[in-house]
Amino acid sequence: MIRLKNESQLALMRDAGRITGEAILAAGEAIKPGATTAHIDKVIKAYIEKCGAHPTFLGYGGFPASACVSVNDEVIHGIPSHERVLVEGDIVKIDVGATYRGYTGDSARTFPVGKVSPEAEQLIRVTRESFYEALAVIREGARVGDIGNAVDSYCRRFGYSVVRRYVGHGVGAELHEDPEIPNFGRAGHGIRLIRGMTIAVEPMVNIGTHEVYEMPDGWTVRTKDGSLSAHYEHTIAITENGPELLTKVD
């Protein structure tokens, strides 16, 4: 069941979204060669709690940290570790949720560690651009298939593939709400977007195959062929004036 939000609920989601976006920016400042993924998680947790919010991911389904920190061929759900030290040339995906007064923001971004290869740089850029290709088709009356088609079509132009096993989703009082928002699909098909919907659109893009697998830790997802993967996500509200990015901060 899709949960539509009224104006007072959207106001709370704006607050949650702002905190989420600012936590990601704080994480970005901490990303450099020699930093551990556990240190980045600590920075995120401290920022969210300083704002009076709760790190949504902490304990969610048993997840042991406040953020997902995934490196290189790790697609999503990477568990922060004191043993995982970032080195020059890595790319790091930071996925954060913050819950404030009962409502949640969800956002992700991929950061370079120092100077990265042209291949990695392009992957990060195309993944971000594919999100904005999707944003361009999001409006009242559009369909979920329009979103996925926009992401997939753009990434295919560069020879990339989108992950199919994991998808975007509704977000609000719960981290995961209906409907699912795949990064692939047929334009003109799927559920219509309605004013008051709040959704997380999150391209997960691989240089190689779209196939992935889960590590024995029960969380970390990696590309099956070991190729690099990037991730970009914002929480979006469908309004009468068009899409509103709830997690985007300057």
C-alpha positions in Angstrom: 0.0 0.0 0.0 1.4 3.4 -1.0 1.5 5.9 1.8 0.8 9.5 0.6 2.2 12.3 2.7 0.4 15.5 3.7 2.1 18.9 4.1 2.9 18.4 7.7 4.4 15.0 7.0 6.4 16.4 4.1 7.8 19.1 6.4 9.2 16.4 8.7 10.6 14.6 5.7 12.4 17.8 4.6 14.0 17.9 8.0 15.0 14.2 7.9 16.2 14.7 4.3 18.4 17.7 5.2 20.0 15.8 8.1 20.7 12.9 5.8 22.2 15.0 3.1 24.4 16.9 5.5 25.6 13.7 7.1 26.8 12.5 3.6 28.6 15.8 3.1 30.3 15.3 6.5 31.3 11.8 5.4 32.8 13.2 2.2 35.1 15.5 4.2 36.4 12.4 6.1 37.1 10.4 3.0 40.9 10.4 2.2 43.7 7.8 1.9 44.4 6.3 5.2 40.9 6.7 6.7 39.0 3.6 7.8 35.5 2.9 6.8 34.7 2.6 10.5 35.9 6.2 11.0 33.6 7.4 8.3 30.7 5.6 9.9 31.6 7.2 13.2 31.5 10.7 11.6 28.0 10.0 10.1 26.6 8.7 13.4 27.9 11.6 15.4 26.4 14.1 12.9 23.0 12.5 12.8 22.7 12.3 16.5 24.0 15.9 17.0 20.9 16.9 14.9 18.6 15.1 17.2 17.9 12.3 14.7 18.5 8.5 14.7 20.8 6.7 12.2 18.1 4.6 10.4 20.3 1.8 9.3 21.7 1.1 12.8 20.1 -2.2 13.9 17.8 -2.2 10.8 17.3 -5.9 10.1 20.4 -6.5 12.3 22.7 -4.2 10.4 25.6 -3.4 12.8 26.5 0.2 11.7 25.0 3.7 11.1 25.8 3.8 7.3 26.6 1.4 4.5 30.2 2.1 3.3 31.0 0.1 0.1 34.3 0.2 -1.7 35.2 -0.5 -5.4 33.4 -3.7 -6.5 31.2 -3.6 -3.4 27.8 -2.4 -4.7 25.8 -1.7 -1.5 25.5 -2.7 2.2 29.2 -2.6 3.0 29.8 -3.0 6.7 32.2 -0.4 8.1 35.4 -1.8 9.5 38.5 -0.7 11.4 40.5 -3.0 9.2 39.3 -1.5 5.9 41.7 1.3 5.1 41.0 3.5 2.1 43.8 3.9 -0.4 44.4 6.4 -3.3 42.3 5.4 -6.3 39.4 3.7 -4.4 35.8 4.7 -4.9 33.5 4.7 -1.9 29.8 4.5 -1.8 28.2 6.2 1.2 24.5 5.2 1.9 22.8 7.0 4.8 19.4 7.1 6.4 18.3 9.5 9.1 15.0 9.3 11.0 13.7 12.5 12.6 10.4 12.7 14.5 9.2 9.5 12.9 10.2 10.2 9.3 13.1 9.1 7.2 15.5 10.5 4.6 17.5 8.1 2.4 20.4 9.1 0.2 23.7 7.8 -1.3 26.7 9.1 -3.1 29.9 7.8 -4.5 33.2 9.6 -3.7 36.6 9.2 -5.2 39.5 8.7 -2.8 42.2 11.0 -3.9 43.0 10.7 -7.6 41.1 7.9 -9.3 41.3 6.4 -12.8 39.5 8.0 -15.8 37.3 4.8 -15.9 36.3 5.2 -12.2 35.7 9.0 -12.7 33.4 8.4 -15.6 31.5 5.7 -13.8 30.8 8.1 -10.9 29.8 10.8 -13.2 27.5 8.7 -15.4 25.8 7.2 -12.3 25.0 10.6 -11.0 23.8 11.8 -14.4 21.5 8.8 -14.8 19.7 9.9 -11.6 19.1 13.3 -13.2 17.9 11.7 -16.4 15.3 9.9 -14.3 14.5 13.1 -12.4 13.6 14.7 -15.7 10.7 12.3 -16.3 9.4 12.3 -12.7 6.0 14.2 -12.4 2.4 13.5 -11.4 1.0 11.0 -13.8 4.3 9.5 -15.0 4.9 5.8 -14.4 7.5 3.9 -12.5 8.7 2.3 -15.7 9.6 5.7 -17.0 12.1 6.1 -14.2 13.8 2.8 -14.7 13.8 3.2 -18.5 15.5 6.6 -18.2 18.3 5.3 -15.9 18.9 2.1 -17.9 18.8 3.7 -21.3 21.4 6.4 -20.2 23.8 3.9 -18.7 23.6 1.6 -21.7 25.0 4.4 -23.8 28.3 4.0 -21.9 28.3 0.2 -22.0 27.3 0.0 -18.3 24.7 -2.2 -16.7 22.3 -1.4 -13.9 21.8 -3.8 -10.9 18.5 -5.6 -11.2 18.5 -7.6 -7.9 18.2 -4.4 -5.8 15.9 -1.5 -6.5 14.7 1.9 -5.2 11.6 2.2 -3.1 9.1 4.3 -1.3 10.3 5.9 1.9 8.6 7.8 4.7 7.6 6.6 8.2 9.4 3.4 7.2 12.8 3.1 5.4 11.2 0.8 2.8 7.7 1.5 1.7 5.8 0.7 -1.5 6.3 1.0 -4.4 9.5 -0.6 -5.7 11.4 1.7 -8.1 13.6 -0.4 -10.4 16.5 1.1 -12.4 15.2 -0.6 -15.5 11.8 -0.9 -17.1 9.5 0.0 -20.0 8.4 3.6 -20.4 4.7 4.0 -20.0 4.3 0.9 -17.8 4.0 0.5 -14.1 2.4 2.3 -11.2 1.5 6.0 -11.8 3.2 8.6 -9.7 0.8 10.5 -7.4 1.1 13.8 -5.6 2.2 13.0 -2.0 4.3 10.0 -2.9 7.9 10.0 -1.5 10.3 7.7 -3.2 14.0 6.9 -3.1 15.5 6.7 -6.7 18.9 5.1 -6.5 20.9 4.0 -9.6 23.4 1.2 -8.8 25.6 1.0 -11.9 28.3 -1.5 -12.8 31.0 -1.2 -15.4 30.6 -4.9 -16.2 27.7 -7.4 -15.6 24.6 -6.5 -13.7 24.9 -9.7 -11.8 25.9 -9.5 -8.1 26.3 -11.7 -5.1 26.1 -11.4 -1.3 29.1 -12.0 0.9 29.1 -14.5 3.8 28.6 -11.6 6.2 25.0 -11.6 5.0 25.1 -7.9 4.0 27.9 -6.8 1.6 26.8 -7.1 -2.1 29.6 -7.3 -4.7 29.6 -7.4 -8.5 29.9 -10.9 -9.8 32.8 -10.1 -12.2 34.7 -7.9 -9.8 34.0 -4.7 -11.8 33.6 -1.3 -10.3 30.2 -0.2 -9.1 28.8 3.3 -8.3 25.6 4.4 -6.4 23.7 7.7 -6.3 20.4 8.3 -4.5 18.0 10.9 -3.3 14.6 10.9 -1.6 12.1 12.7 -3.8 8.6 14.0 -3.1 6.0 14.2 -5.9 4.4 17.6 -5.6 2.0 19.7 -7.7 5.1 21.8 -8.7 7.1 18.8 -9.8 9.6 16.6 -8.0 11.3 17.9 -4.9 14.7 16.6 -3.8 14.3 16.2 0.0 17.9 15.0 0.6 19.8 17.4 -1.6 21.9 20.1 0.3 24.4 22.6 -1.0 
